[in-house]
Amino acid sequence: MSTLTEPPAQRHSPVSRAMLLYVTVLIALSALAWSIVWFRGHVLHKPYPYNTLLYVPEVRFSDWTDCTIRIEHFGESNLLGRTDVGSGYGYPAPTVYLFLVFVRLFHNSLRAYLIAASLVFVGTTLLFSAYVRRLARDSLAQVAIWLTLALGFPALILLDRGNIEVFLWLFVLLGIVAFVRNSPYTAALLFALAASMKIYPLIFLLLFVPRRQYRAIALGVFAVCALSWLAIVGIGPDIRETLHVMSHNAALVRNLFFVQLSPGEIRFDHSIFSVEKQLVNLYLHARHLNISGSTPTFETSTRVYGILAPLAFVILYIVRLHRLPLLNQFMGFTLCALLLPYISREYTLVYVYLLWAFFLCYLLTDVRAGRSTLSSTRMNLMMLSFAVVIAPLSFLVIKTSGFSGQIKSLVLLLLLAVILDTPMPSSLFDDLAPPTSKELKTA
C-alpha cells in the first residue's frame, strides 16, 4: 500500500521518521558488511575470517549435525557420555527429544531442520505482517518487517550454525502471545518448555508477578522440573549414571567455553563476560603475546562472574524493573537473558526481533494515537539500537578474531538503560492508563 494513501500527519510523524531511520541504518550496515567481505574474499583473496560474515565454513550446521550423530544412538547405553560420537553432549536432557523427532521422522534430518527453521521465521513474519496491517495503514512498517527478515543477521547465522535456538524462540514467542491474551497457564507451560532446554527463558515467569498470577509461576517451575526428570528417565537406563554424565558434560562446557579464551569465538559473543575476554585478547594482540598455547584462562573471573551476574539481575529487578510497565519488563528480561550468561552467541539475538516487533506495535497503536508519550530522541535511539544489533557487524575483524560482539553488547546495554529509564505502558499488555489532557496536547 502506498504511503500516498496515508494521512500526511502519519507520513511525517516521529514514528514514521523512527521507522525510516531503522530501515536506512539496517540497509546501510548490511550493504557495507556484505560489500566488504565480498571485496576481501573475491578481489583481495583473503582467507577466513576476512572473506565471510559467518562462522568457519568447515563446521557449517555443526550445532545440528554433531548432536544428531549422537541421537541416532538413542536407546543405547551411555548416550550422553560416549566419546566415539563426539566430545560430550552439552545441552539439557529434554533437547534430546527435539533432535530425536527429526532423526526418527526424516531421512535427512539436517534438510528437515533447515526447512522447518526457515518456515518458522517466514511464517511468523507473515503473521506479524498481517497483524500490523490491521493495526495501521503504513507501508513503511511493512518494509521494515520484511527487511528485518531479509537482512537480519541473527536468523542467518542461526541457520548457518544449525542451532536449536529457533525452536526455543518460537516457544517464547508463543508464550508471550498467550500471556498478552491472558492465558497464563498456557504461557507458563510454553516458557517452561523453552526453559527445560536452555534455562534462561525461565526468567519470563517473572512477568506473572505484576498480575499476581503465582499459580502460573508454580506451574512453570514444576513443568521445567517434570520435563527435565522425564527426559532423564527416558534416556536411561541408569538414572544416577545419566545425572553423573550430565554433570561431567557441564564441567566440560564450563572449561571449554567459559574458562578458556577462544579469540575466534569472541567475535560472535555479545555477553558482558565476553567484554573482559576481548580486552585481554586485544592486549595480547597489541603486545604480540597471542601465541597458540600461551593464552590465559579465566578461572577466577568465571567464579566471580557466576556470583555477580545473578546478583546484578536481582538488584536490578528489585530496584527498578518490577516497577515498570509490562512491555518494559518483557524487554528488560530479554536483554538480561542476552547479556548476563557466560556466553551468548550471535544467533540468540533473534530474541531482539521480538523486542523490535513489540516496540513497533507500541509505536503504531499507542504512541501514534496519543495514548502514550515517547520522545522522538528516545524513539530514534531505540530504533537505531535495534538496527545495529540486527545488522551484521562481523566484518570488523583483527586476524582470527573480531569485536562485533562487544559492540553489540554495548548497544544492548544502551538499549537496556533507555528501557529502564522510559516507562512504556501499552494497550498490548493492558497496563495503559487513560492519557491526561496535557499528554494529549503534547502528543
N, C-alpha and C positions, 0 to 999 in steps of 0.2 A: 504494500500500500504506500503510495507516495506521500512524502511529508507535506506536499502541497495541499493535501486534504485535511491536514491538522490545523487547529486554530493557531494563529500567529503567536499568541502568548505562550503556547506549548513549544512551538518550534524554537523559540528564543529564550526559553526558561532556563534557570540554573540547572534543573535536572537534565535537560537536553544537552546543555554545554558540558556537564559532567560525563554523560554517556559518550559524547563526541571525543572528549579527552581520553577516555578509556580506549575507545576504538582506535584513535590515532596512535597512541603510545603502543598498544598491542601490535598493530600493523608495523610500525616503525622498528620496534625491537626485534620482531620476528624476521622482517626483511633483512635487517642488519646482520642478525645471527646467521641465517642461512647463507647469505651472500659471503660472509667472511669464511665460513667453513668450506664453502664451495671453492672459493679462490685459493685458500691454503691447500686444499686437497687436490684440485684438478689443475691448477696453474703452478703453484709452488711445489706440489707433490710432497707435502709434509705428511709425516705418519701420525698415528694416533698419539695424543688426543686432539691434535690440531685440525684433523680432517673430518670431524664429526661432532655433533652435539650430544650424542648418545653414549651409552656405556661401551665397553670393549666389544667390538663386533664378534669376536670369537666366543663370547659367552652369552650371545643373544638368546632370550627366552629361558635362560638357565634357572631362574627362580621357579619356573614351572617344570622344566624337564628334569632337573636334579631331584625334585620331590616325587614326580610321577614314576621315576625309575624305582624308587623305594616302595611306593604304594602298590606297584604291580605285585609285590610280595606280601600283600595284606593277607593275614591269616597264618603266616609263618612265624616262628619264634623270633623274639628279639627284633621286631620290626623297626623300632625307633633307634636301636643301638648298633645294628650290624654295620660294619665298616666296608664291606665289599660293594656296597651301592652308594657310597658317599661318606662324608666325614661325620655325619650326625644330623638328626632332624631337630631343627631349632624352633619350630612352630609349636604352639599348644596342641594338645591331643585332638580337639574337635576338628581341626583343619584337615586331619587325615581323611575324614568322610567327605569333605568338599572335593579333594583330589580324587577320592575313590569313585564318586559319581561319574566323573569324566573318564576315568580309566576303565570302568566296567561298562559304560554305556556307549563309548565311541572307540572306533578302531584307531583313529588318530586323535588322541586327547589334546594335543597342542593346537591342532587346527580348530577343534571344537571350542577350546578355551578362547582363542583369538576371535572367533566368530561371536561367541557369547559375550565376551567383554566389549567388543565393538558395538554389538546390539544394545548393551546396557547404556553406553554413552549416547548413541544415536537416538535410542528410544526415549530416554529421559529428556534429551534436548527437544525432541518433537513434542512431548507432553508439556514441557515448560514453555515452549514457544506458543503452543495453543493456549495455555493458561494466561500468558502475558497478553496475547492478542485480545482476550476477553477483558483484561484489565484496562488496556489503553490502546487507542489507535496510534501507534507510534512505530514507524518503520525503522527508526534508528535503534530502538530497543531490539527489534528482530535482527538487525545487522549485528549488533553486539552479541546476541545469543549465539548465532551461527558462526561468527568469527571466533568465539571462545572455543567452540567445538573444533573448528578447522585449524586454528593456530595454537590452541592451548598446549603447552609443553608437558605438564604433568600427566595427562592422559596418554600422550605419545610415548613417554618414557616408561610409563607403567606397562604398556603393551610391549615395548622393547625388552623389558625385563621379564615379562610373563608373570607378573606378581598377582597374588590373590586379593590385593587391596581393593580391586574393583568390586568384589562381592561384599566386602565389609562396608564399602562406601554406599552400596545400594541398600544394605540393611539399615545403615544410619539414616540415609535419605528417607526410606520408608518409615523409619521410626519417628523422625521429626515431622513428617507429614501426618502420621497418626496422632502425634502429640498436638499439633496445631488443630486437628479435627476433634480434639478432646476424647481420644480413645487411649487412655493412659495405660491400660494393661497390654494392649497390642503394641504400643510404643515401647513399653518396658521389655517385652519379650524380644522385640527386634533389636533394641540396644544390647540386650543380653546375648543374643545370637552373635552379634559382632564382637562383643567383649570376650566371649568364650574363645575366640580365635586370635585376637590381639587385645590386650587388657584395656588399652586407653579409651575405647568407646564407653566404658563403664562410667566415665565422667559425666555423660549426658543424663544419667539418672538424677543428677542434681537439679535438672530442670523441673522435677516434680515438687521440689521443696517449696517454691513460692505458692503453688496451688494446694499445698498440704496434702498431696496425694502419696502419703507414706506407704500405703499398701502396694502401690506400683513400684516403689523403690525396693521394698522387701521382695516382691515377686521377681524383679530384675536380678537382685543379688542371688536369690535362690535358684533362678534359672541358670545363671552362669555356673554355679557350683554343681547343679544337677547335670548340665550338659557336659561339663568337664569330667565328672565322675563316670557318667555313662560312656563317654568316649574312651576313657582309660579301661573300663571293664570290657568294652567291645574289642579293644586292641588285644588285651590279654596275652597269653593265658595266665601269667603270673602278675597280679596287680602290683605287688610290692616291688618286683623286679622292674616293671614298667615305670613306676614312680622313681626308682633309683636311676634308671636310664635317662628319664626326663631331666632330673636334677643334674646329671653329668653333662647332658647336652646344653643345658642352660649355662653351665660353667664354661663350656667351650665357646658359646656365643659371646659370653662376657669377655673372655680372654682374647678372642679373635677380633671382635668389633668394638668393644668399649675401651679396653686397656691399650690395645695396640694402636700405633699411628700408621694409618694407611693413606698416604698422600693422594692416591688416585680416587679413593672413596670420598674424601673431604669435599671434592668438587660438587658432589650431589647430596650433601648433608646440610640441612638448614637448622639442626638442633642448636640450642645455646651451647651445649657441651662441645660442639664442633668448632666453635669460635676459638676456644683455648687451643685445640689441636692445630687449627690453622695458623694461629700466631706462632706456635712452636715450629710448625713446618716452614713458615716464611722466614723465621730466624735462622733455621738450619740452612735454608736455601741461600740466604744472604751471606752466611758465613762459610758456605761451601762445605757444610758438615753433613749434608743429607746423603751419606754413603750407605748403600744397601747393607743391612745388618747392624748399623750403628744408631738407628733411630731410637728415641726414648720411649718408655711406656708411661701409662697414666694410672697406675695402680692406686696411688693416694688420691688423685683427683677423682677417680671413679667412686671411691668410697665417700669422699666428701660431698660430691655432687648427688649421690644417692640419698643423702640426708637433706641437702639444701633445696633441691628441686621440689620435692613434695611439700616441704615446709613453706617455700615461697608461694606455692599454689594455695595452701591452706590460709596463709596470711592474706593473700590477695582476695580470696573468696570471702573471708570474714570481714575484712576492712572495707571492701568496695563492691565486688562482683554481685553478692547476694542482694544488694540494694538497687541494682539496676533493672530496667525492663527486661523481659524475656528474650527479645531479639539481641540485646547486648550480652546477656548471659550465654545464649547459644553461640554467638560469635566468639566471646571470650573463652568459653570452654574449648572450642575447636582450636583456637590459636594456642592455648596452653598445651593441648594434646599434640600439636605440631612442634612446639618449641622445647618442651621440657624433657622428653625422653633422651636417653643417652645417644641414640642415633635416630634420625628422621630423614629418610631418603626422599628424593625429589618427587617420586610418584605419590607420596602421601599428600602432596599439595592439591590433589584432586578434591580434597575437602574444602579448599578455598573456593572452588566452583560453587559449592553450596552457600558459602558466606556471600559471595557476589550475587547469587541468584536471589537470596532473601533480601539483601540490601537493595537490589534493583526493584523488587516488588514493593518494598517500603517507600522508595522514592516515587514510584509511579502511582501508588494508591494514597499514601498519607501525606507525603511532603508536597507533591504537586497539587493535591487537593486542598492544602492548607490545614489539614487536620493535625499535622505535626510540623515542627520547625527544625531546620538544619541549615547552618550557614553554608554559603557557597564554598568557602575556603575548606571546610571540613569535608564537604561532599566531594570536591575535586581531589583532596588529599587521599581520601579513601579509594576513589576510583583509580587514581594514579597508582596507589599501592597495589591494588588488585591486578592492574595491568602488568606491573613489574614482576610480581610474583608468578603470574600465569605465563608470562613470556619466557622464551629460552634465553638464559644468560651463560650457558656453559661454554660459549666460545671464549670466555675470559679464562685463559689457561696460562700456567707457567710450568714448563717442562711437562712432567707427567701429572701435575695436579691442576687446581684451579680454585677460584674463590667465589664462584657464583652462589654457592650455598650460603656462605656467610653474608653476602649482600642481601639475599632473600630473608635470612634470619633477622637482620637489622630492619628490613622493611616490615616484616611480620610484627616485630616489637613496636615499631611506629604505629602500625595499624591497631595493635592491642592498646596502646596508650590513648589513641583517639577514641576507641570504643569505651574505654574505662572513663573517659572524661566527657562523653557525649551521650546522655540518656536518649534512647530512641524508642519510646513507646509506639507500638504499632497495632493496627487493626488485625493484622495477620495473627498475632499472638494474643489478641483480645485484651490488651492491657493499656489501651489508648484512652486517656481521659478526654472529655469534650474540650476543644480549644477555647480559650478565652477570647473576648473581642479584641484584646490587644494583639494576641498571637495571630488572629485572622487578618488584622490590618497589616501586621509585619509581613505575613506570607504574601 
